[in-house]
Amino acid sequence: MNHRTGALRKRAGFGTLAVMNPAPLAYLDHAATTPMRAEALEAMLPFYGERFGNPSGSHRVARDARRAVDEARDVVAESLGCKPSEVVFTGCGTEADSLAILGALRVRGGAAVCSSVEHHAVLHVVEHEGGRVVGVDTSGRIDLDALAEALDDTTTVVSVMAVNNEVGAVSNLAAVSTLVRRHAPRALLHSDAIQAATWLDLRSVAAHTDLLSLSAHKFGGPKGVGVLMVRSGITLEPMLLGGGQEHERRSGTHNVAGIVALATALRIADERRVDEVARIEGLRNRLVDGLIARVPGTLETVPRQDKVAGSAHVCFEGVDSESLLFLADQGGVCASAASACASGAMEPSHVLAAMGVPRSHAAGAIRLTLGYTSTDADIDLALEVLPAAVHRIRDRGITVRGAS
């Protein structure tokens, strides 16, 4: 880390945990959020200072801000392999998901279909609208035969995530797209690709979809800004009315700093993906192999060939996740049991239940997710702390409630 990068990270508040707790820290919760890339932070800072304009204006300060948004839109379009006019900036990934599904249903009517392991930002919307939920296989990928049966002439939007946010399973969107075009030709295919940007070439993901959601903080950008790709010719009913920004698709003053940082982080993720994936996959394999060797009764939830390189989701038989996470945190290992949005839940996740993971294992699930900042030292600490925590829980029958 050079002097400038270190200064930027310090200005952003990185290193706070190290100051509060000088003990070693292994951050293995990149699926919840990623540290901002220094380049993204550097790109956004001027828009909190001298480049403060509102891009909806007409004077030179506003035009400067609008130019920055337009340039960011071009970068995102390049990463997705779409037209700049097909990029809609939103306030977060959840908003992008809701705009895709609700926006399509309000215009087209009919019914929505999704998989049973979608993020709640999709699953709850489809359920609320009376849609159909399709089961998955033991690897967390949608059951294609069941999907074919669920599709009919009333289906107007289908949502299948590119990468599962809990277990890292990669969907076969090409096969899903083929089924949708065959059995529900008037339906739009949406993909929540929020966990995909770090690991997959988004051009190949977007090629099979009509609508696609991203969230900046999952790939080294800031929180509070997302993207919905909307193919040309598709009309969505907007969820926010007002100034008519984003070509009447998403009103509200642009988060210029966030949009610029999102584009910067996405460009870097795209440029460095091949090398970073190879490095992180090696770390992930060492972590999972080490846990299996040290802890009897460890279940690797999804085969490695079916998931992204940063996912090390495992289940420990006879262990309570809440107790394990408490002891892991005490040892300096940051992880989660499920989606960050549901990390306080006492029940095993809906994803593991849908996959048919036995409750004896699902109750001891831990989501360990790596990212661009992950190091060998992180893996060393995790392999020291986690087996000791599991053995302690098993040996003493420890149950820690409300310890978070």
C-alpha positions, 0 to 999 in steps of 0.5 A: 500500500503506497502513501497516497492509498494509505492516506485515502483509506485513513481519511475514509475511516479504514483502520478504525477496527485496528485502533479499537482492537489491536489484535489480528483481524480477519474480515471474511464477510465480503458478501455482506459488504466490501471495503471501498477500493482506494481508487473509488474513494479518490474518484468520489471525493471531489464531488463532495467538494469543489465539484458539488453541482446538481447534474439536472441544472444547466449552468457550468457547475451542473454540466460538470456534474452531468458530464461525470454521470454520463462518463460513469454511465459509459463505464457501466455500460462497457462492463455490462456490454449494453448501451449507456441508455440502458443503464439506470442508476438507483439508490441501492440493489434492493431498489433495483430489484423492486423496480425491475419486478414491480415496474414490470408487473405494473405495466404488463400485469400477469405473474412473477416467478422466482427461485426459492433461494433469491435474496429477500429483496426479490423473494418478498416482492414476488410473494407479496405480488402473489407470484410463484416460487420454484424450488432448487437442487442441492447446490442451490440452483433453480430446478429447471424442470420445475421452472418449466412447469411454473411458466405459462402465458400469464408469466410476465417477469422471471427473476433468477439470481446470477450468484447466490448471496449465501452459498455462492452458487452460480445459476445457469442463466443460459438454460433459464433464458432458453426455458423462459423464451420457450414457455413464456415468450412475453416474459422478461428475465431479471437477474439479481447479479449483485454478488456476481460483479467481482467474480463473473464477466458481467457481459456474459451474465447480462447477455441472457437477461432483460433486466439486471441489478447491481449494488456498488458496495458489493464490489469495492464501491460505496453503499447507497448506490446501485444499477438496474440495466433495462434493455431498450424497448422495455417500459417499467412503471417508476417507483419514484415520481418527481423530477424525471431523472434517469429518463423518467425511470428513477426520479431523485437528485443523482448521487454523483459521488456514489455513481462516479465511485461505482463506475470506478470500482466496477471498472477495476473489478472488470480489469483485475477479475482474472488475476484476483479470482485465481488468487482468491480461489487458492485462499478459499480452497486452503480455508475450506480444506483446512476446516474439513481436515481440522473439524470432523462433521464439516459439510462444504455446502456447495461443490466448488465447481458450482460456486464463485471463488470467494465463497467458503460456506460450510456447516458444522454438525452439532454447532449453533451458528450464533455461538460460533459467530460470537466466539469467532468475533472474539477471536478476530474473525468477521463472518456471518451465518446468512445474508447480512440482512437476516443475520439476527435470525434464529432459524436456519436460512431459507436458502439452506432449507430450500437446498435440503441441508439437514437441520443438524448441519444447517443450524451450524452454518457459517458464511465465510466470504473472501474478497480483494483484500483477503490474505494468507494471514486471514486464512491462518487466523481463521484456521486457528480460531474457527476449529477451536471455537467449534471444539469448545462449543461441542466439548462444553455444550456452549450456547450463546444467545443474544451475544451480538 
